[in-house]
Amino acid sequence: MQNNILTNQSLSVGEKIGKITVRVLIYAFLVLGAVLIVFPFLWMLLGSFKTPLDANSIDFRFFPLEWVTTNYTDLFTSPNFPIIKAFFNTVLVEVSVIVIGTFVSALAAFSFAKLQLPHKTFWLLFLMSGMMVPYAALMLPQFRVFQAINMFDTLWPLILPGFFGNVSMIFFLVQYMRGIPTSILEAARMDGAGHFVSFLQIMFPLAKTAIAAQVIFWFIGIWNDYFAPSIYLITPENMTLQALLGSLNPSKNRQYLPMALAGAVLSSIPMLVIYLSCQKFFIESLAISGVKG
């Protein structure tokens, strides 16, 4: 009897030690992952306060030998890098594309999800098939079109495609709207509401959480976009923020390295603010993606 009690106690102690060991290993793995993720941001932040000589030193130094703030002041005072103008250019692209593109995407999703359209499944799959075509395959013909209509070196090549909506947003919203009871729309039709009124006053408010989640991801994608602006924009006054920072090109002139890091720090601030203030939408977007019609 006593032997059985001792055996059970030893097993319970062994199980506790095993659980503690597993938990310690999990936390150690998470801490290591967090360090690996945060380290480049810390290096970028500290590098923005270094002198060009210190930043380009062969010897690795995490902290600056001499703390300077001239890299930030040079960004705002250098006539060759109109960062304030680039910021407003980026905001102009963001606002125009997201406001119009989101409305068009939501309206298209409502049509595919709730309206009786002929062959709507085929057309939805047809639209989604465009996601399989890489942008590099469309880059040259699209560039030639915008060049032919005199829109090269303007913001229009970045704005106009967004006016026609976002296919990934449409597909996401279609799945969400299919989960909303159709009886609500039928009751609205009995009261005399048309399709557009039903969308504007019923469906759009009900889908605002899903729309907000997609808007955040689209905002981040446009803000961080460097490829398309670098193709169409060559004049510093017309560049977006990422394209202007890319024009510093520290690989050619290493004196610009700490200045480029300072610009990267400033450009990442809006993303950090959005993430910290909109965490619930990031979490809800994962839950919403599991909604089935």
C-alpha positions in Angstrom: 0.0 0.0 0.0 2.7 2.4 1.0 4.7 1.4 -2.1 1.7 2.3 -4.3 1.4 5.7 -2.6 5.1 6.4 -3.1 4.9 5.4 -6.7 1.9 7.7 -7.3 3.6 10.6 -5.6 6.8 10.0 -7.6 4.7 10.0 -10.8 2.9 13.2 -9.9 6.2 14.9 -9.1 7.6 13.6 -12.4 4.6 14.9 -14.3 5.0 18.3 -12.6 8.6 18.5 -13.5 7.9 17.5 -17.1 5.2 20.2 -17.4 7.5 22.8 -15.9 10.3 21.8 -18.3 8.0 22.0 -21.3 6.7 25.4 -20.2 10.2 26.7 -19.7 11.2 25.5 -23.2 8.1 27.1 -24.8 8.8 30.4 -23.1 12.4 30.3 -24.0 11.5 29.6 -27.6 9.0 32.5 -27.6 11.5 34.9 -26.0 14.1 33.9 -28.6 11.6 34.5 -31.4 10.7 37.9 -30.0 14.4 38.9 -29.8 15.0 37.8 -33.4 12.0 39.9 -34.5 12.7 43.0 -32.5 16.4 43.0 -33.1 16.3 44.5 -36.6 14.0 47.3 -35.4 16.3 48.1 -32.5 19.4 48.1 -34.8 17.5 50.4 -37.2 16.5 52.8 -34.4 20.0 52.9 -32.9 21.6 53.2 -36.3 19.6 56.3 -37.1 21.5 58.1 -34.2 25.0 57.1 -35.5 27.4 59.1 -37.6 28.0 57.9 -41.1 31.5 56.7 -40.1 30.1 54.8 -37.1 27.2 53.3 -39.1 29.6 52.0 -41.8 32.2 50.7 -39.5 33.4 47.2 -40.1 33.3 46.5 -36.4 29.8 45.7 -35.2 28.6 48.1 -32.7 25.0 47.9 -31.4 25.0 51.3 -29.6 26.4 54.5 -31.2 29.8 55.8 -30.2 28.4 59.3 -30.6 24.7 60.0 -30.4 23.6 62.5 -33.1 20.3 63.8 -34.3 21.5 65.4 -37.6 20.2 62.4 -39.6 16.6 63.4 -38.7 17.1 67.1 -39.3 18.8 66.4 -42.6 15.7 64.6 -43.8 13.6 67.7 -43.3 16.1 70.3 -44.4 17.7 68.6 -47.5 16.3 70.1 -50.7 17.0 66.9 -52.5 14.7 64.8 -50.3 11.3 66.5 -49.8 10.1 64.0 -47.2 7.1 66.1 -46.1 5.9 66.3 -49.7 6.5 62.5 -50.1 4.4 61.9 -46.9 1.5 63.9 -48.3 1.8 62.1 -51.6 1.5 58.7 -49.8 -1.5 59.9 -47.8 -3.2 61.1 -51.0 -2.8 57.7 -52.5 -3.9 56.0 -49.4 -7.1 58.0 -48.9 -8.2 58.0 -52.5 -7.6 54.3 -53.1 -9.0 53.1 -49.8 -12.1 55.2 -49.7 -13.2 54.5 -53.3 -11.7 51.0 -53.6 -13.2 49.8 -50.4 -16.7 51.0 -51.3 -16.4 49.3 -54.8 -15.1 46.1 -53.2 -17.9 46.0 -50.7 -20.5 46.7 -53.3 -19.1 43.9 -55.5 -19.0 41.5 -52.6 -22.6 42.3 -51.8 -23.6 41.6 -55.4 -21.8 38.2 -55.4 -23.0 37.2 -52.0 -26.7 38.3 -52.0 -28.0 39.1 -55.5 -29.3 36.6 -58.0 -26.9 37.2 -60.8 -26.4 34.8 -63.8 -23.1 32.8 -63.6 -21.9 34.8 -60.6 -19.8 31.9 -59.3 -18.0 31.8 -62.6 -17.3 35.6 -62.6 -16.1 35.5 -59.0 -13.7 32.7 -59.9 -12.7 34.6 -63.0 -11.8 37.7 -60.9 -9.9 35.5 -58.4 -7.9 33.9 -61.2 -6.2 37.3 -61.6 -4.6 36.8 -58.2 -2.5 34.0 -59.8 -0.9 36.3 -62.3 2.3 37.8 -60.9 2.6 41.6 -61.1 5.9 41.2 -62.9 3.9 39.8 -65.9 1.6 42.8 -66.0 4.3 45.4 -65.2 5.5 46.2 -68.7 2.1 46.4 -70.5 0.6 48.5 -67.6 3.7 50.7 -67.7 3.3 51.3 -71.5 -0.4 52.1 -71.1 0.2 54.8 -68.4 3.1 56.1 -70.4 0.9 56.4 -73.6 -1.7 58.4 -71.7 0.9 60.8 -70.2 0.5 59.6 -66.6 4.2 58.6 -66.1 5.8 60.3 -63.1 2.4 61.1 -61.6 0.4 59.4 -58.8 -2.3 58.3 -61.1 -0.8 54.8 -61.9 -0.9 54.2 -58.2 -4.4 55.5 -57.7 -6.4 54.4 -60.7 -6.1 50.6 -60.4 -7.3 50.8 -56.8 -10.6 52.5 -57.9 -11.7 49.1 -59.3 -11.5 47.4 -55.9 -9.3 44.7 -54.4 -10.0 41.1 -55.4 -8.8 39.6 -52.1 -11.0 42.0 -50.2 -14.0 41.1 -52.4 -13.5 37.4 -51.8 -13.1 37.9 -48.0 -16.2 40.0 -47.8 -18.2 37.6 -49.9 -17.6 34.9 -47.4 -18.5 37.2 -44.5 -21.7 38.5 -46.2 -22.9 35.0 -47.0 -23.1 34.4 -43.2 -25.5 37.3 -42.8 -29.1 36.2 -42.9 -30.9 37.0 -46.2 -34.1 37.4 -44.3 -32.9 40.8 -43.2 -32.6 42.0 -46.8 -35.9 40.4 -47.7 -37.6 42.4 -44.9 -36.0 45.6 -46.2 -37.3 44.8 -49.8 -40.8 44.4 -48.4 -40.5 47.9 -46.9 -39.6 49.2 -50.4 -35.8 49.3 -50.1 -33.9 48.7 -53.3 -30.6 46.8 -53.7 -28.4 49.9 -53.2 -30.3 51.1 -50.2 -30.2 47.6 -48.7 -26.4 47.5 -49.2 -25.9 51.1 -47.9 -28.1 51.0 -44.8 -28.1 47.3 -43.8 -25.2 45.3 -45.3 -22.5 47.9 -45.1 -23.0 48.6 -41.3 -23.3 44.8 -40.5 -20.0 44.1 -42.3 -18.1 47.1 -40.9 -15.9 44.8 -38.7 -14.8 42.7 -41.7 -14.4 45.8 -43.8 -12.3 47.6 -41.1 -10.0 44.5 -40.9 -9.4 44.5 -44.6 -8.9 48.3 -44.8 -6.1 48.0 -42.2 -4.2 45.3 -44.3 -4.8 47.3 -47.5 -3.5 50.5 -45.8 -0.3 48.7 -44.7 0.2 47.3 -48.1 -0.1 50.7 -49.9 2.1 52.4 -47.3 4.9 49.9 -47.6 4.7 49.6 -51.4 8.0 50.4 -53.0 8.0 48.4 -56.2 5.2 50.2 -58.1 6.2 53.8 -57.1 9.8 53.1 -58.0 8.6 52.2 -61.5 6.4 55.1 -62.2 7.9 58.0 -60.2 11.3 59.6 -60.9 10.9 63.2 -59.7 11.5 63.5 -55.9 8.6 65.9 -55.6 6.2 63.3 -57.0 7.5 60.3 -55.1 5.8 58.5 -52.3 7.6 58.0 -49.0 9.0 54.6 -49.6 10.2 55.5 -53.1 11.9 58.6 -51.8 13.6 56.7 -49.0 14.7 54.1 -51.6 16.3 56.9 -53.7 18.8 57.5 -50.9 20.4 54.2 -51.9 23.0 53.6 -49.2 24.7 50.9 -51.4 26.0 53.6 -53.7 26.6 56.4 -51.2 27.2 54.9 -47.8 27.1 58.4 -46.2 23.3 58.1 -46.6 23.0 54.9 -44.5 22.1 56.5 -41.1 19.9 59.0 -42.9 18.0 56.2 -44.6 17.7 54.4 -41.3 16.2 57.6 -39.8 13.7 57.7 -42.6 12.8 54.1 -42.1 12.1 54.8 -38.4 9.8 57.7 -39.3 8.0 55.7 -41.9 7.4 52.8 -39.5 5.7 55.0 -36.8 2.3 55.1 -38.5 2.4 51.3 -38.8 3.2 50.9 -35.1 0.4 53.3 -34.2 -2.1 51.4 -36.4 -1.1 48.1 -35.0 -1.3 49.2 -31.4 -4.6 51.0 -31.8 -6.2 48.3 -34.1 -5.1 45.1 -32.5 -8.7 43.9 -32.0 -9.3 44.2 -35.8 -6.2 42.0 -36.5 -7.6 39.4 -34.1 -11.1 39.6 -35.3 -10.0 39.2 -38.9 -8.6 35.8 -38.0 -12.0 34.9 -36.5 -14.0 36.4 -39.4 -12.0 34.3 -41.9 -13.6 31.2 -40.5 -17.1 32.4 -41.2 -18.9 30.2 -43.7 -21.9 31.0 -45.8 
